[in-house]
Amino acid sequence: MAGVGLGYTMQKLLGLSVMYGLNQGLETLVSQAWGAGNRELCGVYLNRGRFLLTLIFIPFTISILHVKQILIALGQHSLSAQYT
């Protein structure tokens, strides 16, 4: 139970909070462009934001998929090694 809680906390802090923060910055820019009446700039901001968020999200996804190999490379012992 503690492992699941710790895993969820790390996911929330490292991955989702970064994405939420970047998305909120994008929301501010789009709102300002909309308020200024510049609809074309809204689309530019949205497309740039989607592209940048995708580029930033890729390393997070790769690190989550390969977390076991990363931890072993950092010197963490494997659980399977303890029980054999």
PyMOL Python script that loads the backbone (N, CA, C, O; Angstrom):
from pymol import cmd

cmd.read_pdbstr("""\
ATOM      1  N   MET A   1       0.816  -1.179   0.000  1.00  0.00           N
ATOM      2  CA  MET A   1       0.000   0.000   0.000  1.00  0.00           C
ATOM      3  C   MET A   1       0.875   1.266   0.000  1.00  0.00           C
ATOM      4  O   MET A   1       0.577   2.242  -0.688  1.00  0.00           O
ATOM      5  N   ALA A   2       1.946   1.224   0.777  1.00  0.00           N
ATOM      6  CA  ALA A   2       2.828   2.395   0.832  1.00  0.00           C
ATOM      7  C   ALA A   2       3.516   2.622  -0.510  1.00  0.00           C
ATOM      8  O   ALA A   2       3.717   3.765  -0.921  1.00  0.00           O
ATOM      9  N   GLY A   3       3.880   1.528  -1.200  1.00  0.00           N
ATOM     10  CA  GLY A   3       4.525   1.655  -2.504  1.00  0.00           C
ATOM     11  C   GLY A   3       3.607   2.294  -3.532  1.00  0.00           C
ATOM     12  O   GLY A   3       4.043   3.106  -4.348  1.00  0.00           O
ATOM     13  N   VAL A   4       2.336   1.922  -3.487  1.00  0.00           N
ATOM     14  CA  VAL A   4       1.368   2.488  -4.424  1.00  0.00           C
ATOM     15  C   VAL A   4       1.183   3.981  -4.138  1.00  0.00           C
ATOM     16  O   VAL A   4       1.119   4.797  -5.057  1.00  0.00           O
ATOM     17  N   GLY A   5       1.100   4.320  -2.861  1.00  0.00           N
ATOM     18  CA  GLY A   5       0.956   5.727  -2.494  1.00  0.00           C
ATOM     19  C   GLY A   5       2.156   6.551  -2.905  1.00  0.00           C
ATOM     20  O   GLY A   5       2.012   7.670  -3.396  1.00  0.00           O
ATOM     21  N   LEU A   6       3.350   5.994  -2.703  1.00  0.00           N
ATOM     22  CA  LEU A   6       4.569   6.702  -3.084  1.00  0.00           C
ATOM     23  C   LEU A   6       4.663   6.844  -4.603  1.00  0.00           C
ATOM     24  O   LEU A   6       5.058   7.894  -5.111  1.00  0.00           O
ATOM     25  N   GLY A   7       4.298   5.788  -5.318  1.00  0.00           N
ATOM     26  CA  GLY A   7       4.316   5.858  -6.775  1.00  0.00           C
ATOM     27  C   GLY A   7       3.347   6.898  -7.313  1.00  0.00           C
ATOM     28  O   GLY A   7       3.674   7.647  -8.234  1.00  0.00           O
ATOM     29  N   TYR A   8       2.155   6.940  -6.737  1.00  0.00           N
ATOM     30  CA  TYR A   8       1.166   7.924  -7.178  1.00  0.00           C
ATOM     31  C   TYR A   8       1.642   9.342  -6.878  1.00  0.00           C
ATOM     32  O   TYR A   8       1.462  10.250  -7.689  1.00  0.00           O
ATOM     33  N   THR A   9       2.248   9.524  -5.711  1.00  0.00           N
ATOM     34  CA  THR A   9       2.739  10.852  -5.341  1.00  0.00           C
ATOM     35  C   THR A   9       3.844  11.308  -6.284  1.00  0.00           C
ATOM     36  O   THR A   9       3.861  12.464  -6.707  1.00  0.00           O
ATOM     37  N   MET A  10       4.759  10.418  -6.613  1.00  0.00           N
ATOM     38  CA  MET A  10       5.841  10.787  -7.519  1.00  0.00           C
ATOM     39  C   MET A  10       5.307  11.089  -8.922  1.00  0.00           C
ATOM     40  O   MET A  10       5.770  12.020  -9.581  1.00  0.00           O
ATOM     41  N   GLN A  11       4.347  10.310  -9.364  1.00  0.00           N
ATOM     42  CA  GLN A  11       3.744  10.567 -10.675  1.00  0.00           C
ATOM     43  C   GLN A  11       3.081  11.933 -10.674  1.00  0.00           C
ATOM     44  O   GLN A  11       3.228  12.700 -11.626  1.00  0.00           O
ATOM     45  N   LYS A  12       2.363  12.234  -9.624  1.00  0.00           N
ATOM     46  CA  LYS A  12       1.650  13.502  -9.533  1.00  0.00           C
ATOM     47  C   LYS A  12       2.629  14.673  -9.483  1.00  0.00           C
ATOM     48  O   LYS A  12       2.434  15.684 -10.158  1.00  0.00           O
ATOM     49  N   LEU A  13       3.673  14.531  -8.686  1.00  0.00           N
ATOM     50  CA  LEU A  13       4.613  15.645  -8.527  1.00  0.00           C
ATOM     51  C   LEU A  13       5.498  15.852  -9.746  1.00  0.00           C
ATOM     52  O   LEU A  13       5.712  16.987 -10.171  1.00  0.00           O
ATOM     53  N   LEU A  14       6.007  14.780 -10.304  1.00  0.00           N
ATOM     54  CA  LEU A  14       6.971  14.926 -11.390  1.00  0.00           C
ATOM     55  C   LEU A  14       6.326  15.088 -12.756  1.00  0.00           C
ATOM     56  O   LEU A  14       6.807  15.873 -13.573  1.00  0.00           O
ATOM     57  N   GLY A  15       5.264  14.373 -13.015  1.00  0.00           N
ATOM     58  CA  GLY A  15       4.687  14.399 -14.353  1.00  0.00           C
ATOM     59  C   GLY A  15       3.532  15.361 -14.511  1.00  0.00           C
ATOM     60  O   GLY A  15       3.585  16.297 -15.309  1.00  0.00           O
ATOM     61  N   LEU A  16       2.503  15.122 -13.751  1.00  0.00           N
ATOM     62  CA  LEU A  16       1.276  15.878 -13.964  1.00  0.00           C
ATOM     63  C   LEU A  16       1.393  17.336 -13.555  1.00  0.00           C
ATOM     64  O   LEU A  16       0.797  18.196 -14.204  1.00  0.00           O
ATOM     65  N   SER A  17       2.135  17.642 -12.507  1.00  0.00           N
ATOM     66  CA  SER A  17       2.241  19.039 -12.089  1.00  0.00           C
ATOM     67  C   SER A  17       2.987  19.865 -13.135  1.00  0.00           C
ATOM     68  O   SER A  17       2.661  21.032 -13.351  1.00  0.00           O
ATOM     69  N   VAL A  18       3.983  19.268 -13.780  1.00  0.00           N
ATOM     70  CA  VAL A  18       4.702  19.981 -14.846  1.00  0.00           C
ATOM     71  C   VAL A  18       3.767  20.237 -16.019  1.00  0.00           C
ATOM     72  O   VAL A  18       3.740  21.337 -16.571  1.00  0.00           O
ATOM     73  N   MET A  19       3.004  19.221 -16.399  1.00  0.00           N
ATOM     74  CA  MET A  19       2.076  19.380 -17.525  1.00  0.00           C
ATOM     75  C   MET A  19       0.981  20.403 -17.202  1.00  0.00           C
ATOM     76  O   MET A  19       0.626  21.223 -18.048  1.00  0.00           O
ATOM     77  N   TYR A  20       0.452  20.351 -15.981  1.00  0.00           N
ATOM     78  CA  TYR A  20      -0.575  21.314 -15.587  1.00  0.00           C
ATOM     79  C   TYR A  20      -0.020  22.739 -15.607  1.00  0.00           C
ATOM     80  O   TYR A  20      -0.691  23.665 -16.062  1.00  0.00           O
ATOM     81  N   GLY A  21       1.196  22.909 -15.118  1.00  0.00           N
ATOM     82  CA  GLY A  21       1.809  24.234 -15.102  1.00  0.00           C
ATOM     83  C   GLY A  21       2.014  24.791 -16.501  1.00  0.00           C
ATOM     84  O   GLY A  21       1.711  25.955 -16.764  1.00  0.00           O
ATOM     85  N   LEU A  22       2.526  23.963 -17.390  1.00  0.00           N
ATOM     86  CA  LEU A  22       2.729  24.417 -18.764  1.00  0.00           C
ATOM     87  C   LEU A  22       1.402  24.716 -19.456  1.00  0.00           C
ATOM     88  O   LEU A  22       1.301  25.665 -20.235  1.00  0.00           O
ATOM     89  N   ASN A  23       0.402  23.916 -19.173  1.00  0.00           N
ATOM     90  CA  ASN A  23      -0.911  24.136 -19.766  1.00  0.00           C
ATOM     91  C   ASN A  23      -1.539  25.431 -19.252  1.00  0.00           C
ATOM     92  O   ASN A  23      -2.207  26.136 -20.008  1.00  0.00           O
ATOM     93  N   GLN A  24      -1.331  25.745 -17.981  1.00  0.00           N
ATOM     94  CA  GLN A  24      -1.873  26.991 -17.430  1.00  0.00           C
ATOM     95  C   GLN A  24      -1.196  28.207 -18.058  1.00  0.00           C
ATOM     96  O   GLN A  24      -1.842  29.229 -18.290  1.00  0.00           O
ATOM     97  N   GLY A  25       0.109  28.097 -18.332  1.00  0.00           N
ATOM     98  CA  GLY A  25       0.797  29.185 -19.025  1.00  0.00           C
ATOM     99  C   GLY A  25       0.240  29.393 -20.424  1.00  0.00           C
ATOM    100  O   GLY A  25       0.086  30.527 -20.877  1.00  0.00           O
ATOM    101  N   LEU A  26      -0.057  28.310 -21.096  1.00  0.00           N
ATOM    102  CA  LEU A  26      -0.658  28.377 -22.427  1.00  0.00           C
ATOM    103  C   LEU A  26      -2.045  29.009 -22.353  1.00  0.00           C
ATOM    104  O   LEU A  26      -2.414  29.811 -23.211  1.00  0.00           O
ATOM    105  N   GLU A  27      -2.804  28.648 -21.334  1.00  0.00           N
ATOM    106  CA  GLU A  27      -4.148  29.204 -21.176  1.00  0.00           C
ATOM    107  C   GLU A  27      -4.101  30.719 -20.993  1.00  0.00           C
ATOM    108  O   GLU A  27      -4.959  31.434 -21.509  1.00  0.00           O
ATOM    109  N   THR A  28      -3.115  31.204 -20.269  1.00  0.00           N
ATOM    110  CA  THR A  28      -2.970  32.644 -20.067  1.00  0.00           C
ATOM    111  C   THR A  28      -2.701  33.358 -21.383  1.00  0.00           C
ATOM    112  O   THR A  28      -3.307  34.390 -21.668  1.00  0.00           O
ATOM    113  N   LEU A  29      -1.797  32.814 -22.182  1.00  0.00           N
ATOM    114  CA  LEU A  29      -1.465  33.452 -23.459  1.00  0.00           C
ATOM    115  C   LEU A  29      -2.657  33.466 -24.409  1.00  0.00           C
ATOM    116  O   LEU A  29      -2.921  34.473 -25.066  1.00  0.00           O
ATOM    117  N   VAL A  30      -3.374  32.351 -24.480  1.00  0.00           N
ATOM    118  CA  VAL A  30      -4.525  32.276 -25.381  1.00  0.00           C
ATOM    119  C   VAL A  30      -5.620  33.248 -24.930  1.00  0.00           C
ATOM    120  O   VAL A  30      -6.249  33.903 -25.761  1.00  0.00           O
ATOM    121  N   SER A  31      -5.846  33.341 -23.628  1.00  0.00           N
ATOM    122  CA  SER A  31      -6.870  34.258 -23.113  1.00  0.00           C
ATOM    123  C   SER A  31      -6.532  35.705 -23.433  1.00  0.00           C
ATOM    124  O   SER A  31      -7.413  36.489 -23.785  1.00  0.00           O
ATOM    125  N   GLN A  32      -5.266  36.057 -23.314  1.00  0.00           N
ATOM    126  CA  GLN A  32      -4.865  37.433 -23.629  1.00  0.00           C
ATOM    127  C   GLN A  32      -5.045  37.726 -25.113  1.00  0.00           C
ATOM    128  O   GLN A  32      -5.492  38.812 -25.482  1.00  0.00           O
ATOM    129  N   ALA A  33      -4.702  36.772 -25.959  1.00  0.00           N
ATOM    130  CA  ALA A  33      -4.868  36.978 -27.402  1.00  0.00           C
ATOM    131  C   ALA A  33      -6.342  37.078 -27.764  1.00  0.00           C
ATOM    132  O   ALA A  33      -6.717  37.878 -28.621  1.00  0.00           O
ATOM    133  N   TRP A  34      -7.177  36.276 -27.124  1.00  0.00           N
ATOM    134  CA  TRP A  34      -8.621  36.327 -27.390  1.00  0.00           C
ATOM    135  C   TRP A  34      -9.199  37.669 -26.941  1.00  0.00           C
ATOM    136  O   TRP A  34     -10.014  38.270 -27.641  1.00  0.00           O
ATOM    137  N   GLY A  35      -8.774  38.123 -25.781  1.00  0.00           N
ATOM    138  CA  GLY A  35      -9.260  39.412 -25.274  1.00  0.00           C
ATOM    139  C   GLY A  35      -8.822  40.577 -26.139  1.00  0.00           C
ATOM    140  O   GLY A  35      -9.529  41.581 -26.231  1.00  0.00           O
ATOM    141  N   ALA A  36      -7.674  40.458 -26.770  1.00  0.00           N
ATOM    142  CA  ALA A  36      -7.192  41.511 -27.651  1.00  0.00           C
ATOM    143  C   ALA A  36      -7.852  41.447 -29.024  1.00  0.00           C
ATOM    144  O   ALA A  36      -7.632  42.321 -29.862  1.00  0.00           O
ATOM    145  N   GLY A  37      -8.662  40.410 -29.256  1.00  0.00           N
ATOM    146  CA  GLY A  37      -9.360  40.280 -30.532  1.00  0.00           C
ATOM    147  C   GLY A  37      -8.518  39.655 -31.631  1.00  0.00           C
ATOM    148  O   GLY A  37      -8.894  39.695 -32.802  1.00  0.00           O
ATOM    149  N   ASN A  38      -7.406  39.091 -31.268  1.00  0.00           N
ATOM    150  CA  ASN A  38      -6.512  38.491 -32.256  1.00  0.00           C
ATOM    151  C   ASN A  38      -6.747  36.973 -32.282  1.00  0.00           C
ATOM    152  O   ASN A  38      -6.059  36.211 -31.603  1.00  0.00           O
ATOM    153  N   ARG A  39      -7.729  36.561 -33.077  1.00  0.00           N
ATOM    154  CA  ARG A  39      -8.123  35.146 -33.123  1.00  0.00           C
ATOM    155  C   ARG A  39      -7.048  34.275 -33.775  1.00  0.00           C
ATOM    156  O   ARG A  39      -6.873  33.117 -33.396  1.00  0.00           O
ATOM    157  N   GLU A  40      -6.337  34.825 -34.743  1.00  0.00           N
ATOM    158  CA  GLU A  40      -5.288  34.056 -35.418  1.00  0.00           C
ATOM    159  C   GLU A  40      -4.156  33.714 -34.449  1.00  0.00           C
ATOM    160  O   GLU A  40      -3.604  32.615 -34.500  1.00  0.00           O
ATOM    161  N   LEU A  41      -3.819  34.637 -33.584  1.00  0.00           N
ATOM    162  CA  LEU A  41      -2.767  34.395 -32.604  1.00  0.00           C
ATOM    163  C   LEU A  41      -3.177  33.314 -31.597  1.00  0.00           C
ATOM    164  O   LEU A  41      -2.323  32.595 -31.080  1.00  0.00           O
ATOM    165  N   CYS A  42      -4.477  33.198 -31.320  1.00  0.00           N
ATOM    166  CA  CYS A  42      -4.969  32.115 -30.455  1.00  0.00           C
ATOM    167  C   CYS A  42      -4.617  30.760 -31.051  1.00  0.00           C
ATOM    168  O   CYS A  42      -4.137  29.873 -30.347  1.00  0.00           O
ATOM    169  N   GLY A  43      -4.854  30.603 -32.339  1.00  0.00           N
ATOM    170  CA  GLY A  43      -4.537  29.351 -33.009  1.00  0.00           C
ATOM    171  C   GLY A  43      -3.048  29.071 -33.031  1.00  0.00           C
ATOM    172  O   GLY A  43      -2.621  27.927 -32.882  1.00  0.00           O
ATOM    173  N   VAL A  44      -2.259  30.118 -33.218  1.00  0.00           N
ATOM    174  CA  VAL A  44      -0.805  29.955 -33.214  1.00  0.00           C
ATOM    175  C   VAL A  44      -0.342  29.479 -31.837  1.00  0.00           C
ATOM    176  O   VAL A  44       0.458  28.549 -31.732  1.00  0.00           O
ATOM    177  N   TYR A  45      -0.848  30.117 -30.789  1.00  0.00           N
ATOM    178  CA  TYR A  45      -0.477  29.717 -29.421  1.00  0.00           C
ATOM    179  C   TYR A  45      -0.910  28.282 -29.125  1.00  0.00           C
ATOM    180  O   TYR A  45      -0.158  27.511 -28.528  1.00  0.00           O
ATOM    181  N   LEU A  46      -2.113  27.930 -29.541  1.00  0.00           N
ATOM    182  CA  LEU A  46      -2.601  26.578 -29.277  1.00  0.00           C
ATOM    183  C   LEU A  46      -1.764  25.526 -29.998  1.00  0.00           C
ATOM    184  O   LEU A  46      -1.433  24.496 -29.411  1.00  0.00           O
ATOM    185  N   ASN A  47      -1.420  25.769 -31.253  1.00  0.00           N
ATOM    186  CA  ASN A  47      -0.614  24.797 -31.993  1.00  0.00           C
ATOM    187  C   ASN A  47       0.804  24.701 -31.444  1.00  0.00           C
ATOM    188  O   ASN A  47       1.352  23.604 -31.333  1.00  0.00           O
ATOM    189  N   ARG A  48       1.399  25.831 -31.102  1.00  0.00           N
ATOM    190  CA  ARG A  48       2.727  25.802 -30.500  1.00  0.00           C
ATOM    191  C   ARG A  48       2.690  25.093 -29.147  1.00  0.00           C
ATOM    192  O   ARG A  48       3.581  24.310 -28.818  1.00  0.00           O
ATOM    193  N   GLY A  49       1.662  25.377 -28.382  1.00  0.00           N
ATOM    194  CA  GLY A  49       1.537  24.750 -27.066  1.00  0.00           C
ATOM    195  C   GLY A  49       1.374  23.249 -27.149  1.00  0.00           C
ATOM    196  O   GLY A  49       1.996  22.512 -26.384  1.00  0.00           O
ATOM    197  N   ARG A  50       0.546  22.788 -28.067  1.00  0.00           N
ATOM    198  CA  ARG A  50       0.376  21.343 -28.247  1.00  0.00           C
ATOM    199  C   ARG A  50       1.693  20.680 -28.631  1.00  0.00           C
ATOM    200  O   ARG A  50       2.034  19.614 -28.117  1.00  0.00           O
ATOM    201  N   PHE A  51       2.421  21.310 -29.527  1.00  0.00           N
ATOM    202  CA  PHE A  51       3.696  20.762 -29.972  1.00  0.00           C
ATOM    203  C   PHE A  51       4.701  20.694 -28.821  1.00  0.00           C
ATOM    204  O   PHE A  51       5.353  19.669 -28.622  1.00  0.00           O
ATOM    205  N   LEU A  52       4.824  21.785 -28.065  1.00  0.00           N
ATOM    206  CA  LEU A  52       5.774  21.812 -26.962  1.00  0.00           C
ATOM    207  C   LEU A  52       5.383  20.851 -25.843  1.00  0.00           C
ATOM    208  O   LEU A  52       6.247  20.180 -25.279  1.00  0.00           O
ATOM    209  N   LEU A  53       4.100  20.775 -25.516  1.00  0.00           N
ATOM    210  CA  LEU A  53       3.662  19.840 -24.484  1.00  0.00           C
ATOM    211  C   LEU A  53       3.919  18.399 -24.896  1.00  0.00           C
ATOM    212  O   LEU A  53       4.278  17.569 -24.061  1.00  0.00           O
ATOM    213  N   THR A  54       3.741  18.097 -26.170  1.00  0.00           N
ATOM    214  CA  THR A  54       4.039  16.749 -26.657  1.00  0.00           C
ATOM    215  C   THR A  54       5.527  16.452 -26.550  1.00  0.00           C
ATOM    216  O   THR A  54       5.909  15.366 -26.115  1.00  0.00           O
ATOM    217  N   LEU A  55       6.375  17.405 -26.941  1.00  0.00           N
ATOM    218  CA  LEU A  55       7.821  17.208 -26.847  1.00  0.00           C
ATOM    219  C   LEU A  55       8.286  17.031 -25.408  1.00  0.00           C
ATOM    220  O   LEU A  55       9.199  16.249 -25.141  1.00  0.00           O
ATOM    221  N   ILE A  56       7.673  17.744 -24.494  1.00  0.00           N
ATOM    222  CA  ILE A  56       8.058  17.644 -23.086  1.00  0.00           C
ATOM    223  C   ILE A  56       7.516  16.362 -22.473  1.00  0.00           C
ATOM    224  O   ILE A  56       8.146  15.790 -21.584  1.00  0.00           O
ATOM    225  N   PHE A  57       6.369  15.907 -22.931  1.00  0.00           N
ATOM    226  CA  PHE A  57       5.750  14.713 -22.360  1.00  0.00           C
ATOM    227  C   PHE A  57       6.468  13.430 -22.775  1.00  0.00           C
ATOM    228  O   PHE A  57       6.420  12.444 -22.040  1.00  0.00           O
ATOM    229  N   ILE A  58       7.126  13.417 -23.923  1.00  0.00           N
ATOM    230  CA  ILE A  58       7.802  12.210 -24.415  1.00  0.00           C
ATOM    231  C   ILE A  58       8.886  11.721 -23.447  1.00  0.00           C
ATOM    232  O   ILE A  58       8.905  10.528 -23.143  1.00  0.00           O
ATOM    233  N   PRO A  59       9.800  12.583 -22.941  1.00  0.00           N
ATOM    234  CA  PRO A  59      10.796  12.076 -21.985  1.00  0.00           C
ATOM    235  C   PRO A  59      10.175  11.534 -20.695  1.00  0.00           C
ATOM    236  O   PRO A  59      10.677  10.557 -20.139  1.00  0.00           O
ATOM    237  N   PHE A  60       9.101  12.145 -20.215  1.00  0.00           N
ATOM    238  CA  PHE A  60       8.425  11.634 -19.026  1.00  0.00           C
ATOM    239  C   PHE A  60       7.887  10.232 -19.288  1.00  0.00           C
ATOM    240  O   PHE A  60       8.007   9.348 -18.440  1.00  0.00           O
ATOM    241  N   THR A  61       7.302  10.034 -20.445  1.00  0.00           N
ATOM    242  CA  THR A  61       6.743   8.730 -20.781  1.00  0.00           C
ATOM    243  C   THR A  61       7.839   7.679 -20.898  1.00  0.00           C
ATOM    244  O   THR A  61       7.681   6.560 -20.410  1.00  0.00           O
ATOM    245  N   ILE A  62       8.934   8.027 -21.533  1.00  0.00           N
ATOM    246  CA  ILE A  62      10.043   7.081 -21.666  1.00  0.00           C
ATOM    247  C   ILE A  62      10.612   6.723 -20.308  1.00  0.00           C
ATOM    248  O   ILE A  62      10.914   5.558 -20.050  1.00  0.00           O
ATOM    249  N   SER A  63      10.761   7.709 -19.436  1.00  0.00           N
ATOM    250  CA  SER A  63      11.305   7.418 -18.106  1.00  0.00           C
ATOM    251  C   SER A  63      10.368   6.537 -17.295  1.00  0.00           C
ATOM    252  O   SER A  63      10.839   5.696 -16.529  1.00  0.00           O
ATOM    253  N   ILE A  64       9.063   6.702 -17.438  1.00  0.00           N
ATOM    254  CA  ILE A  64       8.116   5.866 -16.711  1.00  0.00           C
ATOM    255  C   ILE A  64       8.148   4.436 -17.244  1.00  0.00           C
ATOM    256  O   ILE A  64       8.058   3.487 -16.465  1.00  0.00           O
ATOM    257  N   LEU A  65       8.273   4.271 -18.549  1.00  0.00           N
ATOM    258  CA  LEU A  65       8.292   2.934 -19.130  1.00  0.00           C
ATOM    259  C   LEU A  65       9.571   2.163 -18.800  1.00  0.00           C
ATOM    260  O   LEU A  65       9.560   0.932 -18.765  1.00  0.00           O
ATOM    261  N   HIS A  66      10.663   2.874 -18.561  1.00  0.00           N
ATOM    262  CA  HIS A  66      11.945   2.219 -18.315  1.00  0.00           C
ATOM    263  C   HIS A  66      12.457   2.480 -16.899  1.00  0.00           C
ATOM    264  O   HIS A  66      13.668   2.527 -16.681  1.00  0.00           O
ATOM    265  N   VAL A  67      11.570   2.647 -15.955  1.00  0.00           N
ATOM    266  CA  VAL A  67      11.977   3.000 -14.603  1.00  0.00           C
ATOM    267  C   VAL A  67      12.789   1.888 -13.945  1.00  0.00           C
ATOM    268  O   VAL A  67      13.694   2.184 -13.164  1.00  0.00           O
ATOM    269  N   LYS A  68      12.500   0.626 -14.231  1.00  0.00           N
ATOM    270  CA  LYS A  68      13.244  -0.470 -13.625  1.00  0.00           C
ATOM    271  C   LYS A  68      14.710  -0.433 -14.065  1.00  0.00           C
ATOM    272  O   LYS A  68      15.609  -0.561 -13.234  1.00  0.00           O
ATOM    273  N   GLN A  69      14.952  -0.258 -15.354  1.00  0.00           N
ATOM    274  CA  GLN A  69      16.316  -0.202 -15.846  1.00  0.00           C
ATOM    275  C   GLN A  69      17.057   1.022 -15.302  1.00  0.00           C
ATOM    276  O   GLN A  69      18.251   0.951 -15.012  1.00  0.00           O
ATOM    277  N   ILE A  70      16.355   2.129 -15.169  1.00  0.00           N
ATOM    278  CA  ILE A  70      16.985   3.346 -14.644  1.00  0.00           C
ATOM    279  C   ILE A  70      17.395   3.149 -13.193  1.00  0.00           C
ATOM    280  O   ILE A  70      18.499   3.525 -12.801  1.00  0.00           O
ATOM    281  N   LEU A  71      16.505   2.557 -12.390  1.00  0.00           N
ATOM    282  CA  LEU A  71      16.828   2.327 -10.982  1.00  0.00           C
ATOM    283  C   LEU A  71      17.970   1.335 -10.817  1.00  0.00           C
ATOM    284  O   LEU A  71      18.822   1.526  -9.949  1.00  0.00           O
ATOM    285  N   ILE A  72      18.008   0.286 -11.621  1.00  0.00           N
ATOM    286  CA  ILE A  72      19.111  -0.675 -11.549  1.00  0.00           C
ATOM    287  C   ILE A  72      20.423   0.001 -11.946  1.00  0.00           C
ATOM    288  O   ILE A  72      21.457  -0.263 -11.333  1.00  0.00           O
ATOM    289  N   ALA A  73      20.398   0.869 -12.959  1.00  0.00           N
ATOM    290  CA  ALA A  73      21.600   1.594 -13.370  1.00  0.00           C
ATOM    291  C   ALA A  73      22.086   2.541 -12.273  1.00  0.00           C
ATOM    292  O   ALA A  73      23.283   2.811 -12.174  1.00  0.00           O
ATOM    293  N   LEU A  74      21.165   3.044 -11.451  1.00  0.00           N
ATOM    294  CA  LEU A  74      21.532   3.935 -10.345  1.00  0.00           C
ATOM    295  C   LEU A  74      21.982   3.173  -9.102  1.00  0.00           C
ATOM    296  O   LEU A  74      22.389   3.783  -8.112  1.00  0.00           O
ATOM    297  N   GLY A  75      21.911   1.834  -9.149  1.00  0.00           N
ATOM    298  CA  GLY A  75      22.396   1.043  -8.030  1.00  0.00           C
ATOM    299  C   GLY A  75      21.311   0.449  -7.150  1.00  0.00           C
ATOM    300  O   GLY A  75      21.628  -0.162  -6.130  1.00  0.00           O
ATOM    301  N   GLN A  76      20.061   0.604  -7.503  1.00  0.00           N
ATOM    302  CA  GLN A  76      18.960   0.025  -6.721  1.00  0.00           C
ATOM    303  C   GLN A  76      18.903  -1.477  -6.976  1.00  0.00           C
ATOM    304  O   GLN A  76      19.013  -1.914  -8.122  1.00  0.00           O
ATOM    305  N   HIS A  77      18.734  -2.262  -5.934  1.00  0.00           N
ATOM    306  CA  HIS A  77      18.630  -3.708  -6.080  1.00  0.00           C
ATOM    307  C   HIS A  77      17.249  -4.092  -6.581  1.00  0.00           C
ATOM    308  O   HIS A  77      16.247  -3.486  -6.204  1.00  0.00           O
ATOM    309  N   SER A  78      17.209  -5.096  -7.426  1.00  0.00           N
ATOM    310  CA  SER A  78      15.943  -5.583  -7.972  1.00  0.00           C
ATOM    311  C   SER A  78      15.216  -6.422  -6.933  1.00  0.00           C
ATOM    312  O   SER A  78      15.848  -7.150  -6.168  1.00  0.00           O
ATOM    313  N   LEU A  79      13.908  -6.326  -6.901  1.00  0.00           N
ATOM    314  CA  LEU A  79      13.128  -7.144  -5.968  1.00  0.00           C
ATOM    315  C   LEU A  79      13.249  -8.620  -6.295  1.00  0.00           C
ATOM    316  O   LEU A  79      13.263  -9.451  -5.387  1.00  0.00           O
ATOM    317  N   SER A  80      13.336  -8.964  -7.569  1.00  0.00           N
ATOM    318  CA  SER A  80      13.444 -10.366  -7.952  1.00  0.00           C
ATOM    319  C   SER A  80      14.759 -10.976  -7.464  1.00  0.00           C
ATOM    320  O   SER A  80      14.827 -12.183  -7.232  1.00  0.00           O
ATOM    321  N   ALA A  81      15.798 -10.164  -7.308  1.00  0.00           N
ATOM    322  CA  ALA A  81      17.088 -10.655  -6.816  1.00  0.00           C
ATOM    323  C   ALA A  81      17.003 -10.997  -5.321  1.00  0.00           C
ATOM    324  O   ALA A  81      17.752 -11.852  -4.849  1.00  0.00           O
ATOM    325  N   GLN A  82      16.120 -10.357  -4.585  1.00  0.00           N
ATOM    326  CA  GLN A  82      15.983 -10.603  -3.144  1.00  0.00           C
ATOM    327  C   GLN A  82      15.298 -11.934  -2.881  1.00  0.00           C
ATOM    328  O   GLN A  82      15.570 -12.569  -1.862  1.00  0.00           O
ATOM    329  N   TYR A  83      14.436 -12.363  -3.753  1.00  0.00           N
ATOM    330  CA  TYR A  83      13.621 -13.561  -3.490  1.00  0.00           C
ATOM    331  C   TYR A  83      14.157 -14.810  -4.179  1.00  0.00           C
ATOM    332  O   TYR A  83      13.537 -15.868  -4.080  1.00  0.00           O
ATOM    333  N   THR A  84      15.283 -14.721  -4.869  1.00  0.00           N
ATOM    334  CA  THR A  84      15.827 -15.912  -5.526  1.00  0.00           C
ATOM    335  C   THR A  84      16.969 -16.501  -4.751  1.00  0.00           C
ATOM    336  O   THR A  84      17.541 -17.509  -5.165  1.00  0.00           O
TER     337      THR A  84
END
""", "prot")
cmd.dss("prot")
cmd.show_as("cartoon", "prot")
cmd.util.cbc("prot")
cmd.orient("prot")
